[in-house]
Amino acid sequence: MSLHRTTPPIPSAVDSNGDVSLAADRHSFSILIVDDEPGIRDFLQRALSKTYSLVECASSAEEAEAMRSRCHFDLLIVDICMPGQSGVDWIKTVVEQGCQSDLIFMTGYADVDKAVDALRVGAADFILKPFRLEQMTASVKRCMERRQLARENFVLRRQVSRYANKEMLGNSQVIQDIGQLIARVAPTPSVVLIEGESGTGKELVASAIHRLSKRTGPFVPVNCGAIAPELIESELFGHIKGAFTGAQQSREGLFSYADGGTLFLDEIGEMPLLMQAKLLRVLEERRIRPVGSEREVPVNVRVVAATNRNLEEEVKAGNFREDLFYRLNVLQVRVPSLRERKQDITLLVHHFSTYIAAKLGLPEIPFSHDDLRQLESYDWPGNVRELKNMVERCLLLGRLPAEALHAGNSDELTEAGGYPCDWDLDAVEKSHILKVLTEMGGNKTQAAQQLGVVRKTLDRKLHAWNQDDNR
């Protein structure tokens, strides 16, 4: 039987705050229905396929096990009494193998002992036949919502820091070239290796690749350098109960949570050599083996990796596997440092100022033309992350601190971007706006664009200052 996915609505990768979403839309979940009655199988498949992207059927436990070896299922809906191996006996076997799928049992016999057995093996629900469709769909929905919540919590606990904006901003040619490259490679399943210094926005590139790939699963980021070497295998592949000291219950890993989506392996150069070998096998075979399990689980995950190291040099030094490097380096995207695209600093400053001010409920700080020129003269070793933190610091202080304008110069500030220190913010704002308006030849539309505000805001301020002539 062929396994196929219908095409559900593509889940948004960005929430209302502009942050990348970590969880998959519930449409991306997969279901396996196991029942020896064709009518039940067809009825449930038609009903559930309207909501969930993969709904498959098996007529026996043996057929279901064969399908499970080829595809991961989030939910198993299993009839208890079937010819051959019973549903409960089969589930006991797959649970012992470390199966993490949710489970709903069906039966035509109201037997208390069977219900107890079902609950003991971890069933989420026990539904008697005949049942109403609403009863089954409600039970399935509860399982999916609980599963999604578990995924979100697991991923959020390991979430790496991210920028406020949902995509890389910039008018420089190098950023435009990266955007075109992302649009070209995103629809493919190929592995992508992103290189660049810390703070340049490598995760933004990865999330953009995922967003444009139309994959229905989630975007799951993990910082390989932030996980203890002895735990990274369990974090990525999951483990079964009793696999090691402290493993009191089975748990899925990040590869399973990213099924149908994209797993972003940030700081891949920090991954231990032993784990590199296991990752290489997963990339080749598309199957993972949870820690302590003897059974491999198929996964449908696109891997995007990132590093701030020179992996070719790491290979020569014996710190990174050569075969894994070539497997990851199918397509390379280099993210430039901020000093390589200084023409984007003004745009980024205005963007971060507007976004962070709205998020924190603070007034924006006006950056004069001289301020921006000074910011452009700095090399920004921390790249875009450092620039964003500088803008946030200015907003929190309500002024432009010396280190913001002079890039760490410890000299006391006698002027703020060319303005006397005894001026209040309103005076600085007025002077700067009028200066920009003059530089734009009195063109209010161009001045508003330069200032990063809408034309109505500029008109309102000029009116308050009795400067609203027809320039």
C-alpha positions in Angstrom: 0.0 0.0 0.0 1.5 3.4 -0.9 1.9 6.0 1.7 1.0 9.4 0.6 0.3 12.8 2.1 -2.5 15.1 1.0 -1.7 18.8 0.8 -3.2 20.6 3.8 -3.1 24.4 4.3 0.4 25.5 4.8 0.9 26.5 8.5 2.3 29.9 9.2 5.9 30.0 10.3 5.5 33.4 11.9 3.3 34.5 14.8 1.7 37.9 15.4 4.9 39.2 17.0 7.1 38.2 14.0 8.7 35.2 15.8 9.3 32.0 14.1 6.7 29.3 15.1 8.0 26.1 16.6 5.0 23.9 16.3 3.4 22.2 13.3 -0.1 22.8 12.4 -2.3 19.9 13.6 -3.1 19.1 9.9 0.4 17.6 9.6 -0.2 14.8 12.0 -0.4 11.2 10.8 -2.8 8.4 11.7 -2.9 4.6 11.2 -6.2 2.8 11.5 -6.0 -0.9 12.2 -9.3 -2.9 11.9 -10.3 -6.1 10.2 -13.7 -4.5 9.1 -13.4 -2.7 5.7 -16.4 -0.6 6.5 -14.9 0.9 9.7 -11.5 1.5 7.9 -13.0 3.3 4.9 -15.4 5.3 7.1 -12.7 6.6 9.4 -10.2 7.2 6.6 -12.6 9.3 4.6 -13.6 11.3 7.7 -10.2 11.9 9.2 -8.5 12.6 5.8 -10.4 15.9 5.6 -8.4 17.2 8.6 -5.1 15.3 8.8 -2.5 15.0 6.1 -1.7 11.3 6.4 -4.4 8.7 7.2 -3.6 5.1 6.3 -5.3 1.7 7.0 -4.3 -1.8 7.8 -6.5 -4.9 8.2 -4.3 -6.7 10.7 -1.6 -6.2 13.3 0.9 -7.9 10.9 0.1 -5.5 8.1 0.1 -2.5 10.5 3.6 -3.5 11.7 4.9 -3.6 8.1 3.5 -0.1 7.5 5.0 1.2 10.7 8.4 0.1 9.6 8.1 2.4 6.5 6.4 5.5 8.0 6.1 7.2 11.4 2.5 7.6 12.7 1.5 10.0 15.5 -1.7 8.2 16.3 -2.7 4.5 16.2 -6.5 3.7 16.2 -6.6 0.0 16.8 -9.4 -2.6 17.1 -8.8 -4.9 20.0 -10.3 -8.1 18.6 -8.9 -9.1 15.2 -8.0 -12.4 13.5 -4.4 -13.4 14.2 -2.6 -11.2 16.7 -5.0 -9.1 18.8 -4.7 -5.4 19.0 -3.7 -5.3 22.6 -0.9 -7.9 22.1 0.4 -6.0 19.1 0.5 -2.8 21.0 2.3 -4.4 23.9 5.0 -5.4 21.5 5.4 -2.0 19.9 5.4 -0.2 23.3 8.2 -2.5 24.4 10.1 -1.4 21.2 9.8 2.2 22.3 6.9 3.3 20.2 5.9 6.9 21.0 2.6 7.0 19.1 -0.6 8.0 20.8 -3.2 5.2 21.0 -7.0 4.8 20.8 -8.6 1.4 21.1 -11.9 0.3 19.5 -13.9 -2.7 20.4 -17.4 -4.1 19.9 -17.4 -5.9 23.3 -17.9 -4.0 26.5 -15.4 -6.1 28.5 -13.9 -4.5 31.7 -10.8 -6.7 31.6 -10.1 -5.5 28.0 -10.5 -1.9 29.0 -8.1 -2.3 31.9 -5.5 -4.0 29.5 -5.9 -1.1 27.1 -5.3 1.5 29.7 -2.3 -0.4 31.1 -0.5 -0.2 27.7 -1.1 3.5 27.6 -4.3 4.0 25.6 -5.6 7.5 25.5 -9.2 6.4 24.9 -11.3 3.2 24.8 -14.2 3.6 22.3 -17.1 1.1 22.0 -18.6 0.1 18.7 -20.9 1.3 17.2 -19.7 4.9 17.8 -20.7 8.3 16.5 -18.2 10.0 14.3 -18.2 13.1 16.6 -17.1 10.8 19.4 -14.1 9.5 17.5 -13.0 12.9 16.0 -13.2 14.5 19.5 -10.9 11.8 20.9 -8.5 12.1 18.0 -8.4 15.9 18.4 -7.6 15.6 22.1 -4.7 13.3 21.3 -3.3 15.6 18.6 -3.7 18.7 20.8 -1.9 17.0 23.7 0.8 15.8 21.3 1.3 19.2 19.8 1.5 20.8 23.3 4.2 18.3 24.3 6.2 19.0 21.2 6.0 22.8 21.7 7.1 22.5 25.4 9.9 20.1 24.5 11.2 22.4 21.7 10.7 25.6 23.6 12.8 24.4 26.5 15.7 24.0 24.0 14.9 27.0 21.9 17.9 29.0 20.8 17.7 32.8 20.8 16.2 34.4 17.7 15.8 37.9 16.2 12.6 39.9 16.3 12.2 40.1 12.6 11.0 37.1 10.6 13.4 37.4 7.8 16.7 39.0 6.9 16.3 42.7 6.2 18.6 44.7 3.9 18.9 46.4 0.6 22.5 45.4 0.0 23.2 43.2 -3.0 24.6 40.4 -0.9 21.3 40.1 1.0 19.3 40.2 -2.2 21.5 37.4 -3.6 20.9 35.3 -0.5 17.1 35.8 -0.8 17.2 34.6 -4.4 19.2 31.6 -3.5 16.8 30.7 -0.6 13.8 30.9 -3.0 15.5 28.6 -5.4 16.6 25.9 -3.0 13.8 26.0 -0.4 11.3 23.7 -2.4 13.9 21.0 -2.7 14.6 18.3 0.0 18.4 18.9 -0.1 20.5 19.4 3.0 21.8 23.0 3.3 24.9 24.2 5.2 24.8 27.8 6.4 28.1 29.5 7.3 28.7 32.8 9.0 29.9 34.5 12.1 27.9 34.5 15.3 25.0 37.0 15.3 24.7 37.3 11.5 21.3 35.7 11.2 21.9 32.1 10.2 18.8 30.9 11.9 16.8 33.5 9.9 18.1 31.9 6.7 17.2 28.4 8.0 13.6 29.5 9.0 13.2 31.2 5.6 14.2 28.0 3.8 11.6 26.1 5.9 8.9 28.7 5.4 9.3 28.6 1.6 9.7 24.8 1.4 6.0 24.2 2.0 6.8 21.4 4.3 3.8 20.8 6.6 5.8 19.8 9.7 7.4 22.2 12.2 10.6 24.2 12.2 12.6 22.8 15.1 15.9 24.6 16.0 18.5 23.0 18.3 21.9 24.4 19.4 24.3 21.5 19.3 26.8 23.4 21.4 24.3 23.9 24.2 23.6 20.2 24.9 25.9 18.1 27.0 27.7 15.5 24.8 26.3 12.6 26.8 22.7 13.8 26.3 22.8 14.8 22.6 21.9 11.4 21.2 18.8 11.2 23.5 17.8 14.7 22.7 18.0 14.1 18.9 16.8 10.5 18.6 14.8 10.0 21.8 15.0 7.0 24.2 13.0 4.2 25.6 12.1 3.6 29.2 15.1 2.2 31.2 17.6 3.1 28.5 19.8 4.8 31.0 19.7 5.9 34.6 16.9 8.4 35.0 15.0 7.3 31.9 11.8 6.6 33.8 9.7 6.8 30.7 10.1 6.7 26.9 10.5 10.0 25.1 10.6 11.2 21.5 13.6 13.2 20.3 13.8 16.3 18.1 14.0 14.3 14.9 10.6 12.8 15.7 9.2 16.2 16.7 10.4 17.6 13.4 8.8 14.8 11.3 7.4 16.3 8.1 9.3 19.6 8.8 12.8 21.0 9.2 15.4 20.3 11.9 17.9 23.1 12.2 21.2 22.0 13.7 22.9 25.2 14.8 26.6 25.1 15.7 27.0 21.7 14.0 30.7 22.1 14.5 30.3 21.6 18.2 28.8 18.1 17.8 30.9 15.3 19.3 32.7 13.0 16.7 30.8 9.9 17.9 27.5 11.7 17.4 28.6 12.9 14.0 28.9 9.3 12.8 25.4 8.6 13.9 24.0 11.7 12.3 25.7 10.7 9.0 23.8 7.4 9.1 20.5 9.1 9.7 21.1 11.5 6.8 21.8 8.5 4.6 19.1 6.1 5.8 16.4 8.5 6.9 15.9 6.4 10.0 16.7 6.9 13.7 17.2 4.5 16.5 16.1 5.8 20.0 18.6 5.2 22.7 18.0 1.7 24.2 15.8 0.5 21.3 16.6 -2.3 18.9 14.2 -0.9 16.3 14.8 1.9 13.8 12.1 4.5 13.2 11.6 6.1 9.8 11.6 9.9 9.8 10.8 12.5 7.1 12.9 15.4 8.1 14.9 18.0 6.2 18.1 18.9 7.9 19.6 22.4 7.7 22.9 22.9 9.6 24.8 26.0 10.5 28.2 26.8 11.8 30.4 29.8 12.7 33.5 27.6 12.2 35.4 26.8 9.0 34.5 23.1 8.7 37.1 22.4 6.1 39.8 23.5 8.6 38.0 21.5 11.3 38.2 18.4 9.1 41.9 18.9 8.6 42.4 19.3 12.3 40.5 16.0 13.0 37.6 17.7 14.8 34.9 17.1 12.2 34.2 14.0 10.0 35.1 14.5 6.4 32.3 12.3 5.2 29.7 14.2 7.2 31.1 17.5 5.9 30.6 16.4 2.3 27.1 15.1 3.1 26.1 18.4 4.7 27.8 20.6 2.1 25.4 19.8 -0.7 24.5 23.5 -0.9 26.3 26.2 1.0 24.9 29.6 2.0 27.3 32.1 3.4 25.7 34.8 5.6 27.8 38.0 5.5 29.0 39.9 8.6 27.4 43.3 9.3 30.6 45.1 8.4 30.3 43.6 4.9 26.8 45.3 4.5 27.0 48.5 6.4 24.6 50.1 4.0 21.9 48.1 5.8 22.6 49.5 9.2 20.1 52.4 8.9 17.3 50.1 7.9 18.1 47.7 10.7 18.3 50.4 13.3 14.9 51.8 12.4 13.4 48.3 12.2 14.7 47.2 15.6 13.8 50.6 17.2 10.2 50.4 16.0 9.7 46.7 16.8 11.4 46.7 20.3 9.7 50.0 21.3 6.3 48.5 20.5 7.1 45.3 22.3 8.4 47.0 25.4 5.8 49.9 25.4 8.6 52.5 25.2 8.9 55.6 23.0 11.3 55.4 20.1 14.7 57.1 20.3 15.5 59.3 17.4 18.8 58.5 15.7 20.3 61.5 13.9 22.1 61.4 10.6 25.4 61.8 12.5 24.4 58.9 14.9 23.9 56.6 12.0 27.1 57.6 10.3 29.0 56.8 13.5 27.2 53.4 13.8 28.3 52.7 10.2 31.9 53.4 11.1 32.0 50.6 13.7 32.9 47.1 12.7 30.2 45.3 14.9 32.1 42.1 15.9 28.8 40.9 17.3 27.0 41.6 14.0 23.3 42.1 13.8 22.7 40.6 17.3 25.0 43.3 18.8 23.3 46.1 16.8 19.9 44.9 18.0 21.1 44.8 21.7 22.5 48.3 21.3 19.1 49.6 20.1 17.3 47.9 23.0 19.7 49.4 25.5 19.1 52.8 24.1 15.3 52.4 24.4 15.6 51.1 28.0 17.8 54.1 29.0 15.7 56.6 27.0 18.8 58.1 25.5 21.8 57.3 23.3 24.6 56.1 25.5 28.2 56.9 24.7 29.1 53.3 23.9 26.2 53.1 21.4 27.6 56.0 19.4 31.3 55.4 19.9 31.3 51.6 19.8 32.8 51.0 23.2 34.7 54.3 23.5 34.9 55.0 27.2 35.2 58.8 26.8 32.4 60.7 28.4 29.7 61.9 26.1 29.6 65.6 25.6 27.3 65.5 22.7 24.6 63.1 21.5 25.0 62.8 17.8 26.0 66.4 17.5 23.3 67.7 19.9 24.0 69.4 23.3 23.6 67.0 26.2 21.3 69.4 28.0 18.7 69.1 25.3 15.6 67.0 26.1 14.4 64.3 23.6 11.7 66.5 22.1 14.3 69.1 21.2 16.6 66.5 19.7 13.7 64.9 17.7 12.6 68.3 16.3 16.1 69.3 15.3 16.8 65.9 13.6 13.5 65.8 11.8 13.9 69.3 10.4 17.5 68.5 9.5 16.4 65.4 7.5 13.6 67.4 5.9 16.2 70.0 4.7 18.5 67.3 3.4 15.6 65.9 1.4 15.0 69.2 -0.2 11.7 69.7 1.7 10.2 66.5 0.2 8.1 65.2 3.1 7.5 61.8 1.5 11.2 61.2 1.2 11.9 62.6 4.6 9.3 60.3 6.2 10.9 57.3 4.4 14.3 58.3 5.7 13.0 58.7 9.2 11.2 55.4 9.1 7.7 56.8 9.8 4.5 57.3 7.8 3.8 60.6 6.2 0.9 61.4 8.5 3.2 61.1 11.5 5.6 63.6 10.0 2.8 66.0 9.1 1.4 65.9 12.6 4.8 66.7 14.2 5.4 69.6 11.8 2.0 71.0 12.5 2.7 70.9 16.2 5.9 72.8 15.6 4.2 75.3 13.2 6.4 74.0 10.5 3.6 72.5 8.3 4.2 74.6 5.2 3.9 73.2 1.7 7.4 72.1 1.3 
